[in-house]
């Protein structure tokens, strides 16, 4: 782990923001203009995986071309000796994951507003050839004063670029990943919509629809699609909202909305057409 004052590329490390299985993220200043950034630095063992290195550097190239107010901006990615780094927009806020863990529930209209904004960000990314591939509450930052930022396109790849995704390699988080994500080559933009539906379900019910003791068991549960009935929920949403959730979380991608834009339109119809009382 890097110490405060350490330098990597053109950045000076300030403090640790968080650490995961593959990387640690720091707050840092960019030398020259003193821009504050969030600096993701993969753990040393990842350098032994050449596919990871290529994918990580590709993330910087993909992210740098995405300019959307609801997507965390990626400034650049590079190598410094044995280290990799990815510099991103520094965002203050609380993740949707932390919000849910604190037991804070969402009113239906508030949840739909958040999902609509995420869907708008996904629509922009998909139009630019980028699939998120690991959308989950921890990758949605709620910004003080309103708005949000979709974060960490860390396993995103250009649509159609199969060279970096081998057969039977799972990319994503099992609890939120679509059944087809078990074989990453078959996943497409509709896989992000499945994850979006899982997030909406959790925002309204307080817990995800599938439960398991291990990641492997979770993958099986998702693949078998043991989705609960509306009547079994502690707080059943209005029927039009439930219909949206069911369509987003359909096991067959062909049964989901055709695009993120369609999701935005459906939510607009629910909010503007009195669907919350259905």
Backbone torsions as a table, in degrees:
resi	resn	phi	psi	omega
1	UNK	NA	136.0	-177.3
2	UNK	-75.3	144.6	178.6
3	UNK	-92.8	153.5	174.8
4	UNK	-53.7	135.3	-177.6
5	UNK	96.2	-15.1	177.3
6	UNK	-64.6	152.0	179.3
7	UNK	-120.2	137.2	175.8
8	UNK	-140.9	121.6	-172.2
9	UNK	58.1	-137.7	179.8
10	UNK	-90.0	21.1	-173.2
11	UNK	-118.5	144.7	176.1
12	UNK	-111.2	121.2	-175.9
13	UNK	-71.5	135.9	176.7
14	UNK	-104.7	-54.7	-175.2
15	UNK	-160.9	166.4	177.7
16	UNK	-84.6	130.5	175.5
17	UNK	-96.5	-32.3	-179.4
18	UNK	175.0	162.7	-178.8
19	UNK	-140.2	138.4	178.6
20	UNK	-123.7	-167.5	-176.2
21	UNK	-69.3	-25.4	-175.0
22	UNK	-112.7	-21.7	-173.2
23	UNK	-156.8	160.5	171.8
24	UNK	-114.4	140.1	178.8
25	UNK	-111.3	132.6	-177.0
26	UNK	-119.9	155.1	162.2
27	UNK	-83.4	143.5	-176.1
28	UNK	-155.8	158.5	173.0
29	UNK	-105.2	142.1	171.8
30	UNK	-87.0	125.5	-179.3
31	UNK	-64.0	142.6	-178.3
32	UNK	107.2	-72.6	-178.2
33	UNK	-102.3	-1.5	177.1
34	UNK	59.3	31.3	176.5
35	UNK	-68.8	131.5	176.8
36	UNK	-79.9	128.8	-178.7
37	UNK	-133.9	163.8	166.4
38	UNK	-98.6	122.7	-172.4
39	UNK	-112.7	112.0	178.8
40	UNK	-91.4	126.3	-179.5
41	UNK	-124.9	111.9	179.6
42	UNK	-62.4	151.2	177.5
43	UNK	-66.9	150.7	-175.0
44	UNK	-53.9	-35.8	-176.9
45	UNK	-62.9	-25.4	-178.4
46	UNK	-67.3	-22.7	-179.8
47	UNK	-65.5	-17.6	178.6
48	UNK	-77.4	-13.5	179.7
49	UNK	-100.9	101.1	-175.6
50	UNK	-64.2	-30.9	177.6
51	UNK	-65.2	-39.9	177.9
52	UNK	-62.9	-43.2	-178.7
53	UNK	-60.2	-46.7	-179.9
54	UNK	-63.6	-43.1	-179.3
55	UNK	-64.8	-39.1	-178.7
56	UNK	-64.5	-45.3	178.6
57	UNK	-67.6	-33.1	176.7
58	UNK	-66.0	-35.4	177.7
59	UNK	-55.5	-42.1	178.6
60	UNK	-63.6	-41.5	-179.6
61	UNK	-66.5	-40.6	179.3
62	UNK	-68.5	-48.3	-176.3
63	UNK	-63.8	-34.9	-176.8
64	UNK	-65.4	-20.6	-178.3
65	UNK	-94.5	-3.3	178.8
66	UNK	-93.5	118.5	179.6
67	UNK	-125.3	91.9	-177.4
68	UNK	-141.1	138.3	-175.8
69	UNK	-62.8	-19.1	-179.4
70	UNK	-107.0	16.9	176.0
71	UNK	-124.6	130.4	177.5
72	UNK	-60.2	126.2	-177.7
73	UNK	-73.0	134.1	172.3
74	UNK	-101.0	127.1	-177.8
75	UNK	-89.5	-50.9	179.1
76	UNK	-168.0	163.7	175.6
77	UNK	-135.3	148.1	-178.5
78	UNK	-166.4	-173.8	179.5
79	UNK	-124.2	143.0	175.7
80	UNK	-135.9	96.7	-174.9
81	UNK	65.2	-121.2	178.8
82	UNK	-89.3	-1.4	-175.8
83	UNK	-100.0	144.8	169.6
84	UNK	-106.0	153.9	175.2
85	UNK	-150.7	153.1	176.8
86	UNK	-135.7	119.8	-178.5
87	UNK	-99.9	127.7	-176.3
88	UNK	-129.2	164.1	173.8
89	UNK	-56.3	133.5	176.7
90	UNK	-86.1	124.3	-175.7
91	UNK	-124.7	126.2	171.9
92	UNK	-85.8	142.1	177.7
93	UNK	157.9	-166.7	178.2
94	UNK	-128.3	136.4	179.6
95	UNK	-72.1	153.9	175.6
96	UNK	-59.3	-33.4	177.4
97	UNK	-60.3	-48.7	-179.9
98	UNK	-65.2	-36.3	177.8
99	UNK	-60.7	-44.6	-178.9
100	UNK	-71.2	-38.9	179.4
101	UNK	-63.4	-28.6	178.8
102	UNK	-77.9	0.4	178.2
103	UNK	79.1	16.7	179.7
104	UNK	-84.5	118.1	-178.8
105	UNK	-90.6	163.2	-178.6
106	UNK	-115.0	137.0	167.4
107	UNK	-66.1	152.5	-174.7
108	UNK	-58.7	-43.5	-178.3
109	UNK	-66.9	-35.4	177.2
110	UNK	-66.9	-42.3	178.9
111	UNK	-62.5	-43.1	179.5
112	UNK	-64.7	-37.0	178.0
113	UNK	-62.2	-41.5	178.6
114	UNK	-66.5	-47.0	-179.3
115	UNK	-62.6	-36.9	177.6
116	UNK	-62.3	-41.2	-179.7
117	UNK	-68.4	-39.8	176.2
118	UNK	-63.6	-42.3	178.9
119	UNK	-61.3	-37.7	176.9
120	UNK	-62.9	-40.2	177.1
121	UNK	-65.4	-41.7	178.4
122	UNK	-63.8	-40.3	179.2
123	UNK	-57.4	-44.4	179.5
124	UNK	-64.0	-46.0	-179.8
125	UNK	-62.0	-45.6	-179.3
126	UNK	-62.2	-39.5	178.4
127	UNK	-62.6	-26.2	179.7
128	UNK	-98.5	16.1	172.9
129	UNK	80.0	21.2	-177.4
130	UNK	-121.7	127.5	173.5
131	UNK	-104.3	137.0	-178.5
132	UNK	-66.9	-54.2	174.6
133	UNK	77.4	-7.3	174.8
134	UNK	-146.5	45.9	-179.2
135	UNK	-74.1	128.7	-179.3
136	UNK	-161.1	168.5	-177.8
137	UNK	-57.2	-31.5	179.5
138	UNK	-69.9	-12.2	-179.8
139	UNK	-107.1	16.6	174.1
140	UNK	-121.9	113.8	-179.0
141	UNK	-98.4	121.5	175.7
142	UNK	-85.5	124.2	-173.3
143	UNK	-95.5	135.2	177.6
144	UNK	-55.1	137.8	-179.6
145	UNK	89.5	-3.2	179.3
146	UNK	111.5	157.7	-179.2
147	UNK	90.6	174.8	-178.6
148	UNK	-154.7	169.7	176.4
149	UNK	-135.0	126.6	172.6
150	UNK	-82.9	127.8	-172.2
151	UNK	-114.5	166.1	163.4
152	UNK	55.4	73.3	170.6
153	UNK	-82.6	47.1	-171.2
154	UNK	-68.2	-22.8	175.2
155	UNK	-119.1	20.2	176.1
156	UNK	-69.8	156.1	173.7
157	UNK	-149.4	160.0	177.6
158	UNK	-65.5	137.6	178.1
159	UNK	-58.7	129.5	178.2
160	UNK	90.9	-9.9	179.8
161	UNK	-87.7	92.5	-176.2
162	UNK	-91.5	-5.2	-174.7
163	UNK	-63.2	-29.4	-176.2
164	UNK	-98.2	5.4	-178.1
165	UNK	-126.7	107.9	-177.8
166	UNK	-83.3	161.9	177.7
167	UNK	-62.3	143.2	175.4
168	UNK	61.6	28.0	174.3
169	UNK	-105.8	117.2	-177.2
170	UNK	-85.5	126.2	175.4
171	UNK	-118.5	126.1	178.0
172	UNK	129.0	-167.5	-179.5
173	UNK	-115.2	116.7	-170.8
174	UNK	-50.7	-37.8	-175.8
175	UNK	-62.7	-25.6	-176.0
176	UNK	-118.9	-2.4	-173.9
177	UNK	-86.7	143.0	179.3
178	UNK	-68.4	154.1	179.8
179	UNK	-53.5	-39.0	-177.5
180	UNK	-70.7	-12.8	-179.7
181	UNK	-70.4	-11.8	175.2
182	UNK	-58.5	-36.7	171.3
183	UNK	-110.8	99.8	-169.2
184	UNK	-59.5	-22.2	-177.7
185	UNK	-68.9	-23.8	-176.5
186	UNK	-91.1	-8.8	-179.0
187	UNK	-73.7	144.2	175.9
188	UNK	-141.0	-164.0	-176.0
189	UNK	-58.5	-29.6	179.9
190	UNK	-67.6	-19.8	175.6
191	UNK	-67.1	-36.0	174.7
192	UNK	-63.9	-35.1	-179.7
193	UNK	-68.2	-35.4	174.7
194	UNK	-59.6	-47.9	178.9
195	UNK	-60.2	-37.7	178.6
196	UNK	-61.9	-40.9	177.4
197	UNK	-65.1	-39.3	177.6
198	UNK	-62.2	-40.3	179.0
199	UNK	-65.4	-44.2	179.1
200	UNK	-61.4	-42.8	177.2
201	UNK	-56.3	-48.6	-177.3
202	UNK	-65.8	-36.3	179.9
203	UNK	-63.2	-31.1	-176.6
204	UNK	-93.8	-30.3	-176.1
205	UNK	-101.5	-19.5	179.5
206	UNK	90.5	-4.2	178.1
207	UNK	-156.9	155.7	179.8
208	UNK	-69.1	162.9	-179.1
209	UNK	-73.3	-25.7	-177.5
210	UNK	-110.8	143.1	-179.5
211	UNK	-134.9	139.2	179.3
212	UNK	-159.1	162.6	-176.4
213	UNK	-86.2	-27.3	-177.3
214	UNK	-133.3	159.0	176.0
215	UNK	-56.6	-38.2	-179.8
216	UNK	-63.8	-43.5	177.9
217	UNK	-65.0	-34.4	178.2
218	UNK	-65.2	-42.7	178.9
219	UNK	-60.4	-40.9	178.5
220	UNK	-64.0	-44.4	-179.7
221	UNK	-61.2	-42.4	178.8
222	UNK	-65.8	-43.9	-177.7
223	UNK	-64.6	-38.0	178.6
224	UNK	-79.2	-14.5	172.6
225	UNK	57.7	56.6	177.8
226	UNK	-84.3	69.4	-174.4
227	UNK	-81.6	136.0	-177.8
228	UNK	-70.8	157.9	175.1
229	UNK	-82.6	150.5	179.9
230	UNK	-56.0	-39.6	-176.1
231	UNK	-67.4	-19.0	-178.3
232	UNK	-86.1	-6.0	-175.5
233	UNK	-80.0	152.6	178.7
234	UNK	-72.4	-26.6	-179.3
235	UNK	-141.2	74.0	-175.7
236	UNK	-57.7	129.7	179.1
237	UNK	-75.1	164.1	174.9
238	UNK	-54.3	150.4	-173.4
239	UNK	-55.7	-43.8	179.6
240	UNK	-62.1	-33.6	177.8
241	UNK	-70.8	-41.3	177.9
242	UNK	-63.3	-40.5	177.8
243	UNK	-60.4	-37.9	177.2
244	UNK	-64.5	-46.1	179.8
245	UNK	-59.6	-47.3	-178.4
246	UNK	-61.0	-40.7	-179.6
247	UNK	-69.3	-40.0	177.9
248	UNK	-63.7	-38.3	-174.3
249	UNK	-94.6	15.8	179.3
250	UNK	-58.9	139.0	-179.9
251	UNK	-64.3	-38.4	179.0
252	UNK	-88.7	120.9	-179.9
253	UNK	-54.8	-29.7	-179.0
254	UNK	-68.4	-17.8	179.7
255	UNK	-91.6	-2.9	177.9
256	UNK	-88.7	166.8	172.9
257	UNK	-53.2	148.0	-175.6
258	UNK	-71.2	-22.8	-176.2
259	UNK	-159.1	164.4	174.9
260	UNK	-65.2	-31.9	177.0
261	UNK	-61.0	-38.4	178.3
262	UNK	-64.5	-36.5	177.8
263	UNK	-62.7	-44.1	177.9
264	UNK	-58.9	-44.9	-179.1
265	UNK	-63.8	-40.2	179.9
266	UNK	-66.4	-40.9	178.6
267	UNK	-65.5	-41.5	176.2
268	UNK	-57.7	-41.6	179.7
269	UNK	-63.8	-39.2	179.5
270	UNK	-67.3	-46.8	-176.3
271	UNK	-69.6	-35.7	-176.0
272	UNK	-92.3	-17.5	-175.2
273	UNK	-105.0	13.2	177.8
274	UNK	76.8	19.1	-178.0
275	UNK	-67.9	-14.3	-179.9
276	UNK	-72.4	-9.8	-179.0
277	UNK	-107.8	10.8	-178.8
278	UNK	-88.3	NA	NA
